[in-house]
Amino acid sequence: MLTRLAIRDFAVVASAELEFGPGLTVISGETGAGKSLLVDALGFLSGLRADSGVVRHGAERAELVAAFDLGDAPAAQAWLREAEFDDGDDCQLRRTLRADGGSRAWINGRPATLAQLGALAQCLVEIHGQHEHQALLSRASQLALLDAYGRSDAELAAVRAAAQAWSVLLRERDALARQGDVGERIDWLEHQLEELQREALEPEAIAELVAAHRRHAHSAALIGACDSALARLGDDDGPALGRQLQQVRAELARQREHEPRLGEVDAMLDSAAIQLDEALALLDQVRADLDLDPAAFDALDRRLARLHELARKHRTAPEGLAAQRDALDAELDALRGAGKRARVLDAEIAAAAAHWRTAAQALSAVRGRAAAALSQATTALIAELGMGGGRFEVALEPTTDAQAPEGRPDPQGAERVEFLVAANAGQPPRPLRKVASGGELSRISLAIEVAALGLDAVPTMVFDEVDSGIGGAVAQIVGQKLRALGATRQTLCVTHLPQVAAQGHTHYAVSKAERSGMTQSAVQLLDARQREAELARMLGGVEVGKEARAAARRLLRDAG
């Protein structure tokens, strides 16, 4: 709900600040006083583009500020959170318009683009009367209003859920289709995998193969080294070093009583003798395992060459071949399952499409009933509002062939809506967005809003030129409809008719006067006495007599 509008140096308004509450607020004033400037200010705060002409003469810039209570605007709260502009339960829109043509905007004190300002304003205020401000001209808004009127939340939710489930399956099928000829890929993977599976590819097996190959490649040198070592370390009577160690130990043992530390030396030599015996035993075993076998070496060489060839083919190190084998095996399993999944998907997609069509048909039935009821109610209200012979229709246009299995799911259902209107008898109905007259558009919009009891989500509605070209009893009916609408939504109306102004819960008057050689407008909140005087002026013109004052009191009394 709009709570405050502040204007400075805007057109002929030097400074004005208005406080707003629930119900119907009317704004009146003499012709040319600038009462529609308040609507224009809200329009510019809604993101409309402006030129330097809106800045008051002599000022550097105009400043516009609107404050909103978000208690009745959940869509605005969600938008603010998503865009990270949220700041509690209140919201402030601010915009400056410079005399040089520049413009800046803020949302809750943070810089914003005009696009962001407009997107948020669509959730906060709906201005009727000017085509560029009119949310009801949007077919998306028309569909949302029809669904709200028909209370089709459950049916719409079912269609959206069915569309989501259908879309998920279609995306999966598209992903499978993008894989190309799965059969060719399977054949290629099987061939590659067969090559890899013929070899022992685990890192341990490869390490053992490399070691064996190196050992056979150097077997002659190894045999020579082992034979030479054995010859030097031992002879036919036993290891030569071993005999020398025993002799040394015996000689030192005879002198140990004279030097106790020789005992430590003896212990070390004893350990060395043991290590020497073990080394000789292992060396003998190594020598026994060595053999000059060209055939075995060739076999190892061929195996190692195959591993390197596979590694180059798969662009990895030999140690990475096992991981490559496992990856190919996993892909092969997935592709083999993909063929089966594709066949199952066709059945699942057909079932999902049938489910969506069933849900869409249920939604279409609700929309059809709601369209007929809204058309009838709005047509009756149009006649009451002085457009005798006028007709309003809600046209439902199919958007998809419900029987086409290749169709794509629409989360909004199987049709779109177009509001059609014939302003006069005998005229064919035309889309509401093509109605030229601002006054007709305002009254038609008022009729739609009253018929729908303000079911659209926008919390504040502004009507401009709603009483253009009407008077008398019709004007009173327009006022009554606006007051009824104000009971469900905050409603603002700029009017020159006393019958409409009398219905307001709050009344502002705009006046103009010459100050310092310049025409300036001022805005004043009227109390009961001032309101009676303003209505009398609207009734009586320049000369306000007793009859006009009495009629003004009567209008206020009848409005309650």
N, C-alpha and C positions, 0 to 999 in steps of 0.2 A: 504494500500500500504506500502511495506517495504521501509523505508527511510534511515536506517543505520544498518550496521552490524559491530560489533567490536569483534576482536579475540585477545586473549593473551595467549601465552604459550600453543598453541593447535597444537599437532603433530610437524611439522617442522616450524610452524609459531610462531615467537616470539611475534610479535605485528602487527596488521593490522586493518585498519578502512576503510570501504567502504560506500560511500553515494550513494543512489539510487533515481531515479526519474521515471516518467512514461515511457512507451515505452519498447523497447527491449534492455536489457543490456547483452553484451556478455563477457565471461571470457575465455581467452586463455592462453597458456603457454606451455613450453616444456614438454614432457612426463616425469612424475616423479616430476614435479615442485610443485605439490600440488594444482592444480586448482580445483579439486573436493572436496578439504577440505572445501571450502566455502559452498558447498551443504551439506557436512557432518555436518558442524556447524549448519546449519538451521535444519537438521534432529534431532540433539540432543536438540536443542531449541524447537523442536516439541514433546519432551517427550521420544525419543528413549533412551534405556538403553545403557550405555557405560561402558568400563572398564578402568583401569589405563593406558592402552597403548596409549590412546589418549592425555595424558599429555606430553608436551615436556620434553625431557630428561634433568634432572637437576632441573626442576621446581617442586614446591610443588603442584600446581594446575593449571588447565586451566580455563579461564573465557570467556564466550560467552554472547554477548548482542545483541539483535535485537530490533529496534524501528519501530513502525508502525503508520501511519496516518490512523485513523479509518473512514475517510470521505466516503470511498467506501466499508466499511465492517459493514453493519447493523447487521448481525448475530453475529459478534464479540462483538459489542456494547451491544446487548441484553444479550449475555452470561456473559459479565463482570458485568452488572447490577445485573443479577440474582445471581451471585456468590459473589457480593459485592467487586469486584476488580476494579470497574470503577474509572477513574481518568481523566475526560475531554475527549478531542478528540484524544488523543494520547495513545499509549500503549507500554510498554517496557517488553520484556521477558529477563530474565537473568538466567544463570545457571553456576555453578562452578563444575568442575570435579577434584577431588583430586587424587594425586598420589597413595594414599592408597586404592583407589577404591570407596571412598565416593562421594556423589553428593548432591547438594542443588539447589533449584530453587525458583525464585521469579517472581511474576507478578505485575507490577507497584509498585515495592519495597516491596510487601508483600509476606511472605513465601507461597509457593504453592507446591502441590504434583505433581509428574510426570503425573499422570492421568489428573489433572487440566490443566497442561501445554499442554498436548496432545489434550485435548478437545478444548481449545482455539485456538491452532495452526491450527486445522482443519478448523476453520473459517477464517484463515488469509493467509495460504500458502499451496500450493499443489505441491508436489515434484514428478516429473515424472522420472521414470527410475529405481527405486529400489522398489521391491514389498512392503516392509514394509512402504514405504512413500506414496504409490500411492492411492490417494483418489478414483480414478476412478475404482479401483478394488473392492470397496464396492458396493454391489448391491443397497443399499439405495442411494448412490451418483449417480449411474447409472439411477435410477428411477427419481431422482430429475433433472438430466440433461435432460432426455427425456421429462419430463413435461415442463421444461423451453424451450426446443427446440420447442415443440408443442404449447407453449403459452396456456397451459390448466389451468391457474389459476382459472378461473371462474368454470370450470367443477370440478376441484379438491376441491374447496371450497364447492361446492354443495354436493359432496360426503361426505366430512367431516361433514357438517351440518346434513345431513341425517343420518350418522352413529351415531352422538351424540344423535339425537332425538330417534333413535332406541335403543341405549344403555340405555338411561334413562328409557324407558318403560320396557326393559328386567330386569333392576335392581329392578324396582318396582314389577315385577312379581316374581322374585326370593325372594324378601323380603316377599311377601305374601305366597309363597310356604314354606318358613322356619317356618311359624307359625304353620304348622302341620294341623291336622284335625280341621278345623274351626267349624264344626258342633258340635263336642264334647265339644269344648271350650264354644260355645254359650249355650249349655244345662247346663253346669256347672255354668256359670255366671247367667243364669236365675234362677237356684235353689238358689244360694247364695243371689241374689238380692231379691228374694221373701221373704226369711227369714228376711232380714234386713228391707224390706219395711213394715213388719207387726208391727214393733215397732216404737214408737215416739223417734227418735234418735237425735233431735236437742239438743244442749247443755243446752238450757233453760228448755226443757222438762225433761231432765235427772236430772238437779239440783232440779226441783220441785218434782220429784219422790223420790229422795234421802231424801229431807226434810220431805215429807209426811211419808216415811217409818220410819225415825227416830222419828217423832212425835208419830206415832202409837206404836212404840216399847217402848216408855217411857210414854204412856198415863196415866197409873196408878199413877206414880210419879208426873206427871204434874198436874193431878186432885187434888192430895193431897196438893201439894204446893199452888195451886190457892185457894183451900178452906181455908187453914190455913191463907193465906195472907188476904183474904177477912174478915175472922173472927177477925183478929187482927186490921185491919184498920177501921172496921165499926161494927155497931150493928143494932138492929131493928129500932132505932130512927135516924139512920143516921151514918155517919162515925165518929168514936170516935176521931180520930186525928183532924178531922174537927172541932168538938165542942171544943176541947182543944185549937186549933188555935184561934177560935173566942174569947174564954175567955182571952187568953193571949193578944190579940189585944185590947180588951176592957180595961183591966187593964193598959196597956201601954198608951192608949189614954188619960187616966186621968192625966198622968204625962208628957204628951208631951209638955205642955206649959212651963215646967221647963227645958226640954232638947230637943232642936229642932232635934237632930240627931235621936231621937226615931221615927220621921216621916219616915226616910229611912228604919228603922227596920220594921215598919208597912207595908210599900210598899213591902218589901221582903216577909213578912209573907202572904200578900195578894196573891202574885204570887205563893207562895208555896201551898196555899189553892187551887188555880185554878189547878196547876199541879197534886195535890193529887186527885182532883175530876176526872180529865182526866185519871189518872192512874187507879183509881178504875173502871171507865167505861170500859177501855180496858181490864182490868183483868177480869171483869165480862163477857165480850164478849169471851175472850179466854176460860174461864171455860165453857161457854155455847157450844163452838165448840168441846170440848173434850168429847170423848165417848169411852168406852171400847167396841171395835167391832172386835173380833177375825177374823171374815170372811174378813173384809176389810183389816186387817193387813196381812192375808195370801195372799190375792190378790196382795198387794204391794210387798210382799216378793218374790212371784213367778215372777213378772215382773222384779224386780231388779236382781234376779238370772239369768233370760234369758239374760239380758243385759251383765252381767259378762261372761256368757258362750259364747255369740257372740264375746265379746271383746277378750277372749282367743283364740277363733277359728281364728279370723282375726289378732291376734297378735298386738293389739292396746289397748289403754285405752277406757273405755266406751264413753268418750267425743270425741274420734276420729272415732266412728262408722259412723257418718253422712258423714264424708269425704270419708271413705272407700266405703260407699254405692254409693256416687256420682261418685267415680272413676270406680267402677264396671259397673255402668250404662253407663258411657262414653265409656268404652272398649266394652261393649255389642253393643252399637250403631255403633262403628267403625267396629266391626266384622260382624255385619249384613250388613253393607255397603260394606265390603271387598268381600263378595261373589258376589255381583252385580258388584264391580269394577273388579274382576277377569274375569268375563264374558266380560265386556267392554274392558279390557286390551287385550284379545286375538284378538279382532277386530282391536284395535289400533296398536298392534304389527304387524299384517299382513299388515296393510296399510303402516306402517313405513318401513317394509321390502321391500314392492313393490316400495316405493319411493326411497329407497336406490338403489335397482336394476336398476331403471330407470336412476338415476344419474350416477351409475357405468357404465352402458352401454354407456351413452353419453361420459364419460371419456375414456372408452375403445376404442371408435371409434376415438377420437382425438389421443390417443396414437398409435393406429394402423397406422394412416396416418403419424404421426411423425416418428414412427419406420421405416416405408418404406423409407421415405425421408432421414432420418439420415443414414440408411444403405447404400443407393445409394451414397449419397454425400461422406461418409467416405471411401467407397470402391474405389471411383474414386481418392480420395486423397492418399490412400495407394499405389495405382499404381504409382502415381506421385512421391511418396517418395521412389521409388526403390524397392517396393515389388510387382513386376508384378505377376499377377495370384492370389494375395491375395484377400481375401473377408472378409467383415465385415457385421455382421447381428445383429439386435436387436430382441431378442426373447422375446415374451410376454407369460408368464406362468400363467394360471388361478390359483388362490389361494383359491377359494371357489366355491361351487355349487350354482349358482345364483338362482336355483329353490328350494333350501332347506329352508323351512320356519324356521327350527330349527337352521339355521346358525347364526353366530355372525357377526355383522357389522365390516367391515374393513375400517378405515378412509382413507387408501391409495388406495382404489378401489378394483377391482375384479381380479387383476393380479399383478405379480411382473415382473421385467425385468432382463434379463441376456445379457450382451454384449458378442457376440461370434466372433471369428476371425480365419480365416485360412490364415497363413502366406504365403503359396505357393499354386500354382494350384494343384488340385487333392487331397488336404488334407481336411478332414472334419473339419468344424468349431468347435473350442473349446472355453470354457469360457476364457475371457480376463485374469482373475486372474490366469489362469494356463499356460499362455504364459511364456516360460522359459527365452528367450533372453532379456537382458536388453535393447539392442539397438532396437530390434523389438518392445518391449513394449513402449519405448519412442516415436518411430515414429508413432505407432498406436495411442497412446495417443495424440500426436500432431495432427494427422489427425482428431481425434474425436473433439478436442478442436477447431480446425480451422473450421470444418464443423458446429459446434454448435456456432461459433463466440463468445466463452467465456461466454456462457449463465449461466454457473454454478456460484454459489455465491462467490466462493473463489477469492479474488482480486489479488493475486500474484501467478504466476505459474513458476515453476523452472524445466528446462529440463536438464538432464544429460545423456550422452552417446547417444543423439538423432541422432548423425551423425556417429554412429559406423557402419563400413563396407560399407560406401557409398562414393561417390566422384563425380567429374565432374558436369554434368548438374543436377543430382539428388540433389547434395549438394547445388547447387544454389536454387533449388526449395524449399528445406528444409528451407534455410535461408529466402526466400521470405515469406513462410508460417509463420515462426516465427515472422517476422516483421509485417505481417498482423495481427497476434494474438496480438502483442504488441500494436496495434492501439486501441484495445478494453480492454485489461488487461495488467497490469504490467507483463512483461515476462523476466526471467533470463535464460541464456543458457550457459552451459560450453561446449566449442567446441575446436576441433583441426583442423577444416577446415576453410580456408580463405574465401570460398564462403559464409559460414554461418556468420563468424565474421564480414564480410563487411556489413552485413545487420543491425548491431546493431546501435541503437541511441547513446549508451554509450559503451565504451570498456575498460575493465580492463585486464591487463596482469600480470600473476604470473610468477615469476622467482625464481631461487634458486642459492645460492652461499655458499661457505664454509667460515665461520667466527669463528675464535678462535677454529679451529679444529672441528666444528660442521656444518652440512648442515642446512641452514635456508632458508625459502621462504619469499618473499616479494611481495606485491600487489601494482600495480601502475595504476592510472587512466591516460589513454593515451590522449594526444592532437592530432590534425590532423597529424602533422609530425610524431610523435611517432607511431601513428596508422598505417600510411603507411609503416613504417619500420617493424612493427610487422607482418602485412599481407605479406610483402615481405619475411620475415623470414619463415612464414608458407608455403609460396609458394616455396621458393628456398632452404630451408634447411640450412646447415651450411654456404655455400657460397651464398651470396646474390648479384646477379648481376643486371645490368640495366634492363634486361628482367623481372626479378621478381618485381623490383620496378615499372616498367611500368604496369605490370599486376595488381599490388596492387592498383595503382591509378585508373586503369580501373574498378576494382571491386567496389571501393568506389564511383566512378562516376556513375556507373550503379545502385548502391543501392540508389542513390539520397540523 
